[in-house]
Amino acid sequence: MSAAAADASKAAELSAALAAVSELTDGAASSAALRDVALASPGADGPDCVKVREAAVSALCAARAAAGDGPGLAGLLTDLRPLFNVIPKAKTAKLVRGVIDAIAKVPGSEALQVRERDK
């Protein structure tokens, strides 16, 4: 199997997992499923997989911000480092900015924002 075919296959698998999240009604379960897609195992670093993983990160940020999970969002920045190593700097900056913006939506998270900014 060629690398492009393997990437397309893995991207389809991740897309299906991402689509299945919308069927979950439990917030913790959907958050865990989104986290699994966003932090997909090595081998999910092709361009198609990265797009799906970026969508999962955005959805995860929105879910955690709605739940008021500021520390969980801050920990996500650390967890995403392997993804940041394989995507361009501009995409990394966009994702980091999205996480920080999500932290800003959590009431009482000002100190957390400053701490994450200074890392």
C-alpha positions in Angstrom: 0.0 0.0 0.0 1.4 3.4 -1.0 1.9 6.2 1.6 -0.9 8.2 0.0 -3.3 5.3 0.2 -2.3 4.6 3.8 -2.9 8.2 4.7 -6.3 8.2 3.0 -7.3 5.0 4.8 -6.2 6.4 8.2 -7.9 9.7 7.4 -11.2 7.9 6.6 -10.9 6.0 9.9 -10.3 9.2 11.9 -13.2 10.9 10.0 -15.5 8.1 10.9 -14.4 8.3 14.6 -15.0 12.1 14.5 -18.5 11.6 13.0 -19.3 9.1 15.6 -18.7 11.7 18.3 -21.8 13.6 17.3 -23.9 10.6 18.3 -22.5 10.6 21.8 -24.7 12.3 24.4 -22.4 12.1 27.4 -20.0 15.1 27.5 -17.2 13.2 29.1 -17.4 10.4 26.5 -17.5 12.7 23.6 -14.6 14.7 25.0 -12.6 11.5 25.4 -13.5 10.4 21.8 -12.4 13.8 20.4 -9.2 13.6 22.4 -8.5 10.2 20.9 -8.9 11.5 17.4 -6.9 14.7 18.1 -4.0 12.7 19.6 -4.2 9.9 17.1 -1.3 7.5 17.1 1.8 8.0 14.9 1.1 7.2 11.3 -1.7 9.7 11.3 0.6 12.5 10.2 -0.3 12.8 6.5 -2.1 15.9 5.2 -5.6 14.3 5.2 -5.1 13.0 8.7 -3.8 16.3 10.0 -7.0 18.1 8.7 -9.2 15.6 10.6 -7.0 16.0 13.7 -7.2 19.8 13.5 -11.0 19.6 13.3 -11.0 17.3 16.4 -8.8 19.8 18.3 -11.2 22.6 17.5 -14.3 20.6 18.6 -12.4 19.4 21.7 -11.6 23.0 22.6 -15.2 24.1 22.2 -16.5 21.2 24.3 -14.0 21.8 27.1 -14.6 25.5 27.1 -18.4 24.9 27.3 -17.7 22.5 30.2 -15.5 25.1 31.9 -12.5 22.9 31.9 -9.6 25.5 31.8 -6.9 23.2 33.2 -7.9 20.5 30.7 -7.5 23.0 27.9 -4.1 24.0 29.2 -3.0 20.4 29.4 -4.1 19.9 25.8 -1.3 22.2 24.7 1.2 19.8 26.2 -0.6 16.8 24.8 -0.6 18.2 21.3 3.2 18.6 21.1 3.7 15.5 18.9 1.2 17.0 16.4 2.9 20.3 16.5 6.2 18.6 15.5 4.7 17.4 12.2 2.6 20.4 11.0 3.8 23.7 9.7 4.5 26.5 12.1 1.5 28.5 10.9 -0.9 25.7 11.6 0.7 25.2 15.0 0.2 28.9 15.8 -3.4 28.7 14.6 -4.1 25.7 16.9 -2.3 27.2 19.9 -4.3 30.4 19.4 -7.5 28.5 19.3 -6.7 26.7 22.5 -5.8 30.0 24.2 -9.0 31.6 22.9 -11.0 28.6 24.3 -9.3 29.1 27.7 -10.3 32.7 27.6 -14.0 31.6 27.4 -13.7 29.8 30.7 -14.8 32.1 33.5 -12.1 32.8 36.1 -9.3 31.6 33.9 -7.2 34.7 33.7 -4.3 33.4 35.8 -4.3 30.2 33.7 -4.1 32.3 30.5 -1.1 34.2 31.8 0.7 31.0 32.9 0.1 29.3 29.5 1.2 32.5 27.6 4.5 32.6 29.5 5.4 28.9 28.9 
